[in-house]
Amino acid sequence: MIFAAAALSGLIGILQGVGPEREQAIQTLADTSLSLTLTVLTEANWRGRDAAVQSLAKRQPPQIELLLEVSREHGKIATRRAAIRALGDLPKPGLCDSLMTLLVSGSDSVILDAVTGRVDCRADDFAPYLHSPDADTRRRAFSAYEEAGGGSSERYAIEFLDDPHHGVRHVAKTYLVSRGSGSLAAIGSVYGDLSRVGKSVALDLLGQIGGEVATERLMEAMSDQDWVIRRAATANLVRMDEGGLRERLISLMQTEDNPLVRDALDRAVEGSGQDNGR
């Protein structure tokens, strides 16, 4: 299919737009010569270039080598990342290795996101990036590692309880909560070595996991000298439904000297009283 200059300009205009005809234009581009796609990749705005990338993935067969070239060498980082995402969506076996060669290209987090869940990826491929100085890379590397069945997922999750970035701590928490009471021993083994932030995260984990063991761990934290930890423990004790908890909270109020913790205990006692009345 040969396009005149006016027709090419019209096609690029549609690809750059947001109208319902854009999807059909992408398919049209996939059915035409590669030279036209290369023109769009050069002349269009970011939406047009994104459409050109999609068309390369829609071709039969998909233009994997060209997508890899775009992901490595295109002058616009948004287009390189669009190509990476398109490659990640293709089911062709062996693509994980090709995508992993792109790491350290300035788009590590995008690459890790693209390969997460691919059956042709190995957990060990992601392990080196779990200690990246970039928090987003650490977060996505952990998700990819865990999805690939990494045998040390629990160990890394426990380490990440003390990570300085909340997003990394969040993926660690999500994983440990998913394991339920199976995470309690690992949390207990490191709790004493955690920072204030790490301890607060661990206490929140106990509150989400629940159960008698978690309740007792939270009660132990009420003896911590740091009032921030005591308040965090109180906030999570209110989630528990263990028998006799209200009386134990009332007892703690008698000895608590920090007004903020006392206020949290008061609200916890009031909440547990309402629960008991249902």
N, C-alpha and C positions, 0 to 999 in steps of 0.2 A: 504494500500500500504506500503510494507516494503522496506526500502532503505538500501543498503549495504553502507559500509563506503566510498567507492570510489564514489558511486552515490551521497551520501550526500555531500561529498566535492565538487563534480561538481555542484550540485544544489546551494550550498552556494556561489560558485564562480560566478554563473550567477546572483544570487540575489544581490551580491555586485557590479556587473558591471553596465554598462550603455547601453548595447546592446538591440536590439529590442526584444530579447527573454526573457527579464526580466519580462515583464507583464505576459507572459504565465507561467513563473516559479512561480510567485506570486499566480496565480490561482491553479497551481499544489499543492503548499503548502497549499492552502485553502481546497483542496480536500483530503489531507492526515491526518494522526493522529495528534492530538494536541501535542503529545510528540515531534514530529519532529519540530514543530513550536517553542516549548520551547527550543529545542537545538539550533536553529538558533538565537533565542533571546539571548542566552548565548555566542555562539561561533563566530558569524558573526561580521563584522565591522558595522559602523553606517548605511550604505546603506542596508546591509543585514538585520539588525534589523528593519529598517524602512519598508522593504518589508514584514517582518514577521508580523509587526503591521497591515499593509494593508491586509494581508491574513486573520487575525482575523476578520477584519471588513467585508471581502467578504464571510465569511462562512455563511451557512444557517442553523440555524439563526446566526446572528453575535454574536461573543463571547464578550458580553458587560461586564460581570463580570470579565473576564480575562483582557480585555482592561483597566478596572478600576484598577485592581490590578497592571498592568504594569505601569499605569500612577501614581500610588502612590509609588510603591516599587522598580521599576527597578533601577539598580545602575547607569545608564547613563541618564543624564538629557535630552539629545537629544531624547532618546527613550521614556522617560516619556512624553515629549512634543508631539512626534509623535502619541502616544496613545490618548492624549487629543484631538488633531486635528481630529483623526479618529472618536472618539466618537462624536465630534461636528458635523460631517458630517452625522451621522446616524439619520434618521427621527423618531426614536422611541420616543413617548411621555414620558415625565417624566425624560428624560436624563439631562435636564437642572439642576434639583435639585442635581443630582448625581455629575455633573461637578462642581457645585458651592461649594460642600463640599471639593473640592480639593484646593480651594483658600487658600492663605497664605502658599503655598507649595513651593514657589520660582518660580512659573510659572504663576503668576497671569495674566500678560498681554496676555499670550498664551491662558489661559482659557477664559478670557473675549473675545478674538478674536473668539474663537471657538463657544461661545454661542451667539454671536451677530446675531440677525435676527431669532433665533429659536422661533417658535410660542409657545413653552411651557415655555418660560422665562417671568418673570414679571419685570417691570421697577424697582420696589422697591428693587429687589434683587441686583441691581447694584448701588443704591444710596450711600451706605457706602463707595464705592471705588472711588467716585468722589473726595474725599478729601485725597486720598492716598499720602504719601510722594513721591511715585515713579511716575514720569511724564508719562511714557508709560502706566501705569495702569490707571491714570486719563484720558488719551486720549482715551483709549479703553473702559473704563467704560462709558464715555460720549457717545461714538458711540453706545454702547449696550443699554444704557438707552434711548437714542433718538429713536433707532430702535424699542424698545419695547413700544413706545408711552408714554414715561414719561411726565407727565403733567407739570413738572417744567423745561423742556429742555431750554426754553428761559432764565429763571433765571440763570441756571448754565452756559449757554453760555455767558451771560453778565459778570458773575463773572470771567470766563476764559479769558476775554479780557486782564486782568492784570496778567495772569499766567506767571511765570518766564520762562516757557518752550515754545519754538516756536511751537512744535507739538501740544500742548494742545490749544494754541491760534488759530492754523490753523483749528482744527475741530470745534471750536466755531465760527470762521469766516464763514466756509463753511455752517454751520447750519443757521446762521443769514442771510447770503446772500440768501439762498434758500427761506427764508420767505419774501424777498424783502422789500417793503415799510412797511410791518407789523412789521419790527424790529426797525424802526426809533425812535419810542417813547421810547422803552426800552434803546436804545443806548443813546438818549438824557438825560434820567433820571439819568444816572451814569457818563456821560462824565466828568463832573467837578471834580469828585472824583478819576479819573483814574491817574495813573502814566504817565510819558512821553511815555513809551512804549505802555501802554494801550490806550492813546489818539491817538498815531500814528496808532495803529491797528484799532481803531474806525473810524479814518479818511479814512483809506483804505477801510473799509466797506462802508462808504458813497460813495466813488468813484465807488465801484462795484455795489451798489444798484442804484445810479443815481436818476435823477428826480429833480424837483424844490426844494423840501424841503431839500434834501441832498445837493444841490448846496448852498442854503442859510446857512446851517450849516457849510459848508466848508469856505464860505466867513466870517462867524463869527470867525472861527479859525484863520483867517489871522490877527486878532487883538491880538492874544496871545503874551505875552511877550517873550516866548521861541521861538527862531528862528528855532529850530528843528521842532516844531509843525507847524510853518508857512510854512516851506519848504514842510512838509508832506501834508499840505492842498493844496499847489500849485500843487504838483505832482498829486493830485487827481482831482483838478479843470480842468486840461487839458483833463480829460476824459468826461467832461460834454459838452452838446450841447445846453445849455439854451441860448435863445436870449439875446444879449447885453453883453455876458460874456467877449468877447475880450476887449471891452471898459472898463469894470470894472477891468480887469487885468492890462491894461495900466495905469489906475488911481492908482492902488496899487504900481506900479513901481515908481511912483513919490514920495512916502513917505517911501518906504522900504530902510532901511539903512544897512542891512546885505548883503554882496556881494554874498553869496551862495544862499540866497533866491531871490535876484535880478536876478541872473543867471537862476534860476528855472522859475521865472516869465517871463523872456525874452524868454526862450524856450517855455513856455506855450502860450505866445502871438503869437510867430511864428507859433506854431502848430495850434492854433485856426484860424489864418489867412489862412493857407493852407486848413483847413477844409471848411472854408467859400468859398474858391475858387473852390471847387468840385461841 
